[in-house]
Amino acid sequence: MRFLLLSFICFVSLVTLNSCCCSDEVKSGFDKGFNYGWFAQMGDNYREEGNYEKAIESYEKAITFDSDDPSAYKGLGEAYLSLGEKAESDNDFQKALDNYNLSVENYEKALEKAPEDGDIQTKLQNAKDLVKITSEKVS
């Protein structure tokens, strides 16, 4: 009984601290890290199942948490393309391409500072591959 009471008090304290003491910036940072990935993954799952409307909803929610990540834009473009909405898909592919190009620039700068870093080399090559794949989708 004592354990249950103590557990309940701890739970109430945590909920109260979370709702009252955390700044909006802290809460938003937690939400961004947690929800972006979940919504982006759900978008991928829905798209693979052929449920493009639900995929679009999920990708758009992911983008509200991180508007700089190109993968959600690429997935959104793929979903719109599957629905035959070429103009909308081109817009999203272009946003993805812009962000992938920025990634390439940043990895190239990092590689100048650490030319032997294999991890940076791999990430740079992956970003370049994604630029190529995505640029083929933009008309």
N, C-alpha and C positions, 0 to 999 in steps of 0.2 A: 504494500500500500504506500509506504514511504517512497519507494522507488518511482511509482506512478505519479505521485504528487511532485516529486523533484523533476521528473521528466516533463511534466506539464508546465511547470514554472519555467524551465529552460526553454521550452518551445515558445511560450508566450513572450519571453524576454527576447529571443531571437527575432521573432516576427515584429515586435515593437521596435527593436533597434533597426531592423531593415527598413521599416516604413518611416521611421521618424529621423533617424540619425544619418542615414546615407544621403549624400548629396545627389542631385539629379545626374551629375556627371559620372559619379561612381555607378549608379544604377544603369545609366545608359551604356557605360562601358561593358558592364556585365551582360546586358541584353544584346549588345552588338556581337560580342564574342560567342555567346551561346546561341542566339536565334538565327544569325546569319547562316551559319553552317547547317542548321536544321532545315531552314526554309530552302536553301540551295539544294540540299540533298533530296528533299521532298520534290522539288522541281525536276531534278534528274529522274527520280523514280516515276513520277507521273508521265514525264515525256517518254521514257522507255516503255511505259504501258500503253502509250498512245492517247493518254488523257491530257491533251494539249491545253485545254482551258484551265484545268487545275494546275498544270505546270506553270502556265503564265502567272496565275495568282501567286504561286509559291515563289517564283523568281522575283516578282515585283515586291513581295514582302521582304525577301532577302536584300534587295537593292535599297530598301528603306533603312536597313541597318548598316550597309556598307556600299555606298554608291561608287566606290573606286575599284571594286573587285571585278575584273573582266569576265570571270567564268559565269556569273549569273546573267550578264548581258548576252554572252554567247549562247547560253541555254535558252534565254528568252527569244533570241533571234531564231534559233532552231525550231522552237515551238511555233512561232508565228509563221515561219517558212512552211512548216508542215500543214498549217491551216490555209496556206495560199496567200497570206498577207505579206507580199514581197516588200512593200514600202516600209512597213513596220519592222520587218526582219532586218532590212538594210540599215535602218536607224540603230537598232540594237547591236548589230554586228560592227557598225562603225564605232560605237561607244566601246565595245570590247577591244577592237583593234587599237583605238587610241590608248587605252589603258595597258594593253600588251606592249605597245611601242614604248610607253613610259617605263615599263618593267625592264625592257631591253636596255634602255638608256641607263637606268640605275644599276643594273648588273654590270654593264660595261665600265661604269665609273668605279664600281667596287672591284672589278677585276684589275683595273689599273693600279689600285692600292695593294692588291694581293693576287698577283698573276699566277701563283702556283696553287691557289685554292680550288681544289677539284669540285667542291660543292657549288661554288659560284659559277664555275665553268658549266656544270651540268644544268643549273637553273637558267643560265643565259641561253644555252642551247634549247632548252625546253620552251623558253619565252619566244625565241626566234621561230621555233616550229609552230607555236600557236599563232604567231603573227602571220606566217605563211598560210596556215589552214584557214584562219579567219578572213584574211584578205581575199581568198578565193571565193568566199561567200558574199562579199560586198560587190554589188554590180557597178 
